[in-house]
């Protein structure tokens, strides 16, 4: 095979396998306030996150079945901050058991370590806050917000009439893997070598 055909075949093979990237938004389908004797039916307008009068944290559930077959590269979780009584750092945690059993959700404890934090205060009230969760997998996801200080902040509940629902922004790829910088560099070296070879042959 001639060098120029070899180069063409390599380029086609490398970029034909390149992934098609996309972004999809998934809204929360379930939520709950946990702690202090509350349950998923209380306080339908707010999801409490605070430590001033007992430890409360909120959890949001997502159905990820629409992502089947996709390679998820990053996930951001956004929740609308609608009340503040003292600034505090709010951490996002990911559930390890995402089945969301209604009978046990009020005692939900299968939340992992904090993966990202956002500072909540009156300065960022009435707007969305976003936490980066990294790459995730599975057919369901539970995200918990926990207060890491002594403040008190509330986030929009999905049952609220304001319709400022919590949501995920999912970045994904499909159709293969994106060529890595190393692969592109090797291709460049190969092209340079073939050009040099043809010049010497001429």
N, C-alpha and C positions, 0 to 999 in steps of 0.2 A: 504494500500500500504506500502511496506517495506521502511524503511528509505533510503536505498541505491537507490531504484527506484525513490523515491521522489527527491533526490539530482540530479540524472541523468536527470529527467524531468525538474527541475529548470534550470540546466546548459544549456540544449538543448534549452529551451524556451528563455533564456536570450540571448544566442549567435546566435541563428537562426535569431533573430530580429535585430542583429547587422548590421549596414549599410556597404555597399560596397563603399569605398572611391575612388575618381578618380580626375584627373586633366585634364582640356581641355583648349586649347588656341583658342581665337576668335580674328580675326584681324578686324581693323576698316573698315567700309564700306563707311563712309562719314567723311568729315572734313571741317573746315572753319576757316578763320581768321576774327575776329569781332573787330570793332572799327576803328576810323579814316576814315570812309567812305569806308572801304574795304568790300568785300563780298566773298562768297564762291568760286568765280571763279578767284580771284586774287592770285598772288604769289603761283603758283602750286608746287614749290619746297620746300617751307618753310611754317611753321605756326608760326606767330609772337606772342611773349609773352613779352610785355615790356611797360615801362612808360616813356622812355626818350623823345619821340617825340609824345606823345599822348598815351592814354591807349588802348593797343591791347591785346586781349586774344584769345586763340585758342580753338576750340571744336572738339571733335571726337565722331562719332556715331557708335553704335554697335547693331547688330541684335542678340538678345538673345533667339530666338525661339527654338534653339537646346537644351536649358536647361529645356524645359518644363517637369515637373514631377520630377525634381531633387531638392534636398535640398542643396542650395548653402550656403557654410559655410564661404567662403572668396573670395574676388576678388582683384587682383592686376592689376593696369594699368601701362603700360610701353610705353614710347615714346622716340624716338632717338633724342638726343641733338646734333645739328649740327652747332650751331653758338652761340657765346657769346661775348657781348660787355659790360662787367661790371657784376660782380657777383650779384645775387639777389635770394631771396627765392621765389620759384614757388609753388603755392598752387593748389591742385586738388579739383574741385567741381563737384557735381553730379546734373544733370538736374532733375527737378521734373516733367517736361513735355517732354517725350522722343519721341514724334511723329516725330520730325525733318521735319517740313514743309518747303520745299525749298523756298517758297514765303516769309517766315518770319524769316528764320534762321539768316539773317544778323542783325536782331533786337532781337536776342535771349536774354532773360533776366531771364528765369525761372531756374537759377542755384542756388543751395542751398549754404550753408556755406562751408568753406574749411574743408575737411575731413582729409587731410594729406599734408605735405610739403616736398620739396626737395630743396637743395641749388644748384643752377646752376652757374658755372663759367668756366673759361678756363681749370680748373683742371679736370673737368669731361666732357670735350668736346669729341664729336665723340664716344659716348657710350649711352646705354639705361639708362634712369632714371626710377625708379619705385615708384609708390604711392599706398599705401594700401587703398582700398575703403571700406573694411569691407564686410558684407554680403548684397547682393542686390536681388531684385526680379523684375519680369516683363518680357516683351518680347523685350524691347529695352532699351538702356542706352546711355545717353549723358554725356561725361566727358569734363569738361572745365579746362584749365590751365590758371591761372591768376598770374601776377607778383605782389608780395606783397611789393616790394621795388621800386627802381628807375633804375634797370638794364635793360638789353635788351638781350633776348635769343630766339633762334628759335628752332623749333622741326620739325622733318621730316614729310612732307605731304604725304598722301597716293598716290598722283598722281606722286610723284617723281620717277625717273628712278632708283634710288638706291635701291628700294625695302626694305627699313628699316622701315616697317610700324608699326604704333602704334598697340598694342594688349592687350588683357586681358588674365590673367592667372586665371582661375576659379577652385577653389577647391570645390568639391561637394560630397554628399553622396546619396545613393539610397538603397531602400529595408528596411527601418526602421531607427531607431535612434541608435547611438552608445551608449553602456552602460555607464552610468555616474559612476565616482569614488564612489559615495555614494551607488549606486546599487551593485557594485562589493564588497564593504565593507560589506553590509548587507548579501550578499551571503556567504562571508567568515565566518561571525558570525554564520550563519545558519549551515554551514558545521561543524564548531567547536562544535556547540551544539548537532548536530546529532551524531558526533563521541563520545562525552561525554556521551550521552544517551545510545548508544550501549555498551559502556564500563561498565556503571553501571548495565545495564540489564544482561551483561555476568557475 
